[in-house]
Amino acid sequence: MKLLNRSALSVRPTQPFVDWINALEPTMGDDDLTLDDVERESTIYLIPEMDTPEALETFVRDRCVEILETELRAWEEDERQWPDKIDWALFQEFVRVEHSYLAIDLDDETALEISEVDDALLLDSEQD
């Protein structure tokens, strides 16, 4: 086990986010995604260690557009299909954030790798 010098944010969708996803490609009846379906796709973001709620809120507010754009892009690449205004209010409406103070790596065999986020890579992993 390795203790990482990071905190973590779990970004989970809300029902309005799921409604937006379902509106992208309207379906009939039981084909719509549910909140449970979409929550299985939630993202964990490693962030600097945060020791106060105020520091966490400031960090999240500063990065909310970037996080929300990543979440939207995971479901729709065409930004013309996105909501008109990507801001703190939409972030609060579309996602909820859970903070973990500690991030621990339980994989003792594989070294951590660092690479830039590539939208194509995100889309490929969703199709697997």
Buried (B, 14 or more C-beta within 10 A) or exposed (E): EEEEEBBBBBBBBBEEBBBBBBEEEEEEEEEBBEEEEBEEBBBEBEBEEBEEEEEBEEBBEEBBBEBBEBBBBBBBEEEEEBBEEBEEEBBBBBBBBEBBEEBEEEEEEEEEEEEEEEEEEBEEEEEE
